[in-house]
Amino acid sequence: MKHILLAASLGLGVLLSAQAAVDTYEFRDDAERARYRTLVEELRCPKCQNQNIADSDAPIAMDLRREIFRMLGEGQSNEQIVDYLVDRYGDFVRYRPPVNARTWLLWYGPWLMLGGGLLVLGGIVLRRRRASAAGAAAPAAHDLSAEERARLDHLLNHKADR
């Protein structure tokens, strides 16, 4: 039974891997191929979100690769192609969105949070230093007067009797 399950899972794996799409485009020259490769690697798949268009097997990524190839064939520049995709899918399609009013928090938010964390950490350290300095200035138990010591002994012995 184990052998049948193993053979079936291996067969299924081979069949599924054979279904993977491979783009085969004919480029005019190596420069156009390099531009295509650069574009598909620097643009994010709208469906997969954490994969670039080159690595994604999603149908939309295949469509975008085909569209980029078409636009390269028409002689459009990289900027025109990226602008077209940004107009269609938003700044999300870029791995490095531009710094503007909508992406300001994305770019500078981590630095603000780091600065805020350092301020909080500094406040905690200062409070502890002040508390330890105040603790050193407070009288210790051996600095008690004879009357205070007698009262403390009475309280402690009275609790022990209960």
C-alpha positions in Angstrom: 0.0 0.0 0.0 2.9 2.4 0.8 4.4 1.8 -2.6 1.2 2.6 -4.4 0.7 5.9 -2.4 4.4 6.8 -3.0 4.1 6.1 -6.8 0.8 8.0 -7.0 2.2 11.1 -5.2 5.3 11.1 -7.4 3.2 10.8 -10.5 1.0 13.6 -9.4 4.1 15.8 -8.6 5.5 15.1 -12.1 2.2 16.0 -13.8 1.7 19.2 -11.8 5.3 20.3 -12.5 4.7 19.7 -16.2 1.8 22.2 -16.1 4.0 25.1 -15.1 4.0 27.8 -17.7 7.2 28.8 -19.4 7.3 32.1 -21.3 9.2 31.9 -24.6 9.5 35.2 -26.2 11.7 36.1 -29.2 13.6 39.4 -28.6 15.2 41.5 -31.2 18.5 41.7 -29.3 20.1 41.1 -25.9 19.4 44.6 -24.8 15.7 44.1 -25.2 15.9 40.8 -23.3 17.8 42.6 -20.5 15.1 45.3 -20.3 12.4 42.7 -20.2 14.2 40.8 -17.4 14.7 44.0 -15.4 11.1 45.0 -15.7 9.6 41.7 -14.8 11.9 41.3 -11.8 11.3 44.8 -10.4 7.5 44.8 -10.7 5.3 43.0 -8.1 2.6 40.6 -9.0 -0.8 42.1 -8.0 -2.2 38.7 -6.9 0.8 37.1 -5.2 1.9 40.4 -3.5 5.3 39.1 -2.4 6.6 37.8 -5.7 7.8 39.6 -8.7 6.1 39.1 -12.1 9.0 36.9 -13.2 8.6 34.4 -10.4 4.8 34.3 -10.2 2.7 31.6 -11.9 -0.5 33.5 -11.4 -2.5 34.1 -14.5 -2.3 37.9 -14.0 1.5 37.7 -13.9 1.5 35.8 -17.2 -0.7 38.5 -18.7 1.5 41.2 -17.4 4.6 39.5 -18.8 2.9 39.2 -22.1 1.8 42.9 -21.9 5.4 44.0 -21.1 6.7 42.0 -24.0 4.1 43.7 -26.3 5.0 47.1 -25.1 8.7 46.5 -25.5 8.0 45.4 -29.1 6.2 48.7 -29.7 9.3 50.5 -28.6 8.0 52.0 -25.4 10.5 53.0 -22.7 10.8 51.4 -19.3 9.3 54.5 -17.7 6.3 54.3 -20.0 5.7 50.7 -19.2 6.0 51.2 -15.5 3.7 54.2 -15.6 1.1 52.2 -17.5 1.2 49.5 -14.9 1.1 52.0 -12.0 -1.9 53.7 -13.6 -3.6 50.4 -13.8 -2.6 48.7 -10.5 -1.3 51.6 -8.3 2.1 52.1 -6.7 1.7 48.7 -5.1 3.0 47.1 -8.3 6.4 48.6 -7.7 8.7 47.1 -5.1 10.2 50.6 -4.5 7.3 53.0 -4.6 8.1 56.7 -5.0 8.3 59.0 -2.0 5.2 61.1 -2.0 2.3 62.2 0.3 0.7 58.7 0.1 3.9 56.7 0.7 5.5 59.0 3.3 4.6 56.7 6.2 5.9 53.7 4.3 9.3 55.2 3.9 9.7 57.1 7.1 7.4 55.2 9.5 10.0 52.6 10.6 12.5 55.4 11.4 9.8 57.3 13.4 9.0 54.1 15.3 12.7 53.4 16.0 13.1 57.0 17.3 10.0 56.7 19.5 11.3 53.3 20.9 14.7 54.9 21.7 12.9 57.8 23.5 10.9 55.4 25.5 14.0 53.3 26.3 15.8 56.5 27.4 12.9 57.5 29.6 12.9 54.1 31.3 16.7 54.2 31.9 16.5 57.7 33.4 13.6 56.7 35.7 15.5 53.7 37.0 18.7 55.8 37.6 16.6 58.3 39.5 14.9 55.6 41.5 18.3 53.9 42.4 19.8 57.3 43.4 16.7 58.0 45.6 17.0 54.5 47.1 20.6 55.1 48.0 19.7 58.4 49.7 16.8 56.8 51.8 17.7 55.6 55.3 18.4 51.9 55.6 17.0 49.6 58.3 20.2 49.9 60.4 19.9 53.7 60.4 16.7 53.5 62.5 16.6 55.2 65.9 16.3 53.0 69.0 12.6 53.9 69.3 11.9 53.0 65.7 13.8 49.8 66.1 11.7 48.8 69.2 8.5 49.6 67.4 9.6 47.5 64.4 10.5 44.6 66.6 7.1 44.8 68.4 5.2 44.8 65.1 7.2 41.9 63.8 6.9 39.8 67.0 3.2 40.7 67.3 2.6 39.3 63.7 4.6 36.2 64.5 2.4 35.5 67.6 -0.7 35.3 65.5 
